[in-house]
Amino acid sequence: MSLHTTFHIGGPADALVRPADAASAIALAREARAAGIPLFALGGGANILVGDKGIRGIVLDTSRMRSTRLEADSSNLVAGATLVAGATLIAGVGLSIDELCLEALSRGLGGLEDFAGMPGSVGGAVYMNARCYEREFSQVLAWTLSAAPEGEPRRRTVSAAQWSYKRSPFQAGDSASGAASGAGGELLLEAAFNLRSLDDRGVARAASIMRGRRLDREAKGHYRLPSAGSMFKNDRSFGSPTGAILDRLGLRGRRIGDAMVSPWHANIFVNAGNARASDMLALIELARDEARSKLGFELESEVLMVGDFA
């Protein structure tokens, strides 16, 4: 699994399958459930730490589920949405977020610019309700298509009441269900985005914002070494971003084996060589213990722990 995660960490999966489309993914999920075989749905491999012993059962790799299509009808705009009428762009969960942003731009549609350069897949971003630059994925989502192994695909209209800071309905009660699966064993298949139509000047402006976001991520060191992005969620009640808190605790540059708190941002944990999951987990617990004992803060991991850590 180290070959399939942005951390470049993780032992072997028993089996890895790449369904060609949603129908094949649904069939695989049903067969696995009937046979009692665990199923983990993998998106872009971001925001997860896979154990050194790997993952038991089947890893359903969604990377081939990347089709896109456009619906001109924008009558299903979310109540209270700030986007004006435009079009609905529908994407398979295996499409990368950056490709989604470029696809929207190529069709003259705006609304996704702030997510440019973010690692991971559409499915993972929906599952985590990805957030950056004060924008959340749920703000541009119109609906999701998902399926339980024993049921037919189900379209869920997105309502603000069901989504919150880096939380989605698919996470409920299942901290390691995978980047594309969620509560109740549902498998995410597609996501639809309400976007606004742009004129030529708007397209140029959107392209400029996207370039700026990528450059900003590069400047912050997001791509320097393998990582899963931010390790801990920000809690506004703490009074400071988590990176600043960890920096204040002197954790920047702290290292266990090849697992390291990056020297440039204390909330980005990196693989500085050949880090093991056990080393990264120990570093995570060290940061939690420091925040708890010295400041009384309980840090919540943004990164999901997946697989066998025995």
RAMO-V442277 format. One record per backbone hydrogen bond with DSSP energy under -0.5 kcal/mol. NH is the residue of the N-H (numbers start at 1). CO is the residue of the C=O. If there is no record, write none. Layout:
((NH:CO) (NH:CO))
This chain:
((2:10) (4:1) (6:45) (7:45) (8:5) (11:51) (14:55) (15:57) (17:59) (19:17) (25:21) (26:22) (27:23) (28:24) (29:25) (30:26) (31:27) (32:28) (33:29) (34:30) (35:31) (36:32) (36:33) (37:32) (40:58) (41:177) (42:40) (42:60) (48:45) (49:304) (50:9) (51:306) (53:308) (54:51) (55:12) (58:38) (59:15) (60:40) (60:58) (61:17) (61:59) (62:42) (62:60) (65:62) (66:64) (69:90) (71:88) (74:72) (77:74) (81:78) (87:195) (88:71) (89:87) (89:193) (90:69) (90:88) (91:191) (92:67) (93:189) (94:65) (95:65) (95:92) (97:120) (100:96) (101:97) (102:98) (103:99) (104:100) (105:101) (106:102) (107:103) (107:104) (108:105) (109:104) (110:196) (115:112) (116:113) (118:115) (122:95) (123:93) (125:121) (126:122) (127:123) (128:124) (129:125) (129:126) (130:125) (132:135) (135:132) (137:130) (139:136) (140:137) (141:137) (142:192) (143:192) (144:156) (145:190) (146:154) (147:187) (151:148) (154:146) (156:144) (156:154) (157:155) (158:142) (162:159) (163:160) (164:167) (166:129) (167:164) (171:168) (172:169) (174:171) (177:174) (179:41) (180:41) (181:178) (182:186) (183:170) (185:182) (186:183) (187:147) (188:180) (188:186) (189:145) (190:145) (191:91) (192:143) (193:89) (194:140) (195:87) (195:193) (196:110) (197:85) (198:108) (203:199) (204:200) (205:201) (206:202) (207:203) (208:204) (209:205) (210:206) (211:207) (212:208) (213:209) (214:210) (215:211) (216:212) (217:213) (218:214) (219:215) (220:216) (221:218) (222:217) (224:221) (225:221) (226:271) (227:6) (228:229) (228:269) (231:267) (233:300) (236:234) (238:235) (239:236) (245:241) (246:242) (247:243) (248:244) (249:245) (250:247) (251:246) (253:261) (254:251) (256:259) (259:256) (260:258) (260:270) (261:254) (262:260) (262:268) (268:265) (269:229) (269:267) (270:260) (271:226) (272:258) (272:270) (280:276) (281:277) (282:278) (283:279) (284:280) (285:281) (286:282) (287:283) (288:284) (289:285) (290:286) (291:287) (292:288) (293:289) (294:290) (295:291) (296:291) (296:292) (297:291) (299:297) (301:299) (302:231) (303:231) (304:47) (306:49) (306:304) (308:54) (309:307))
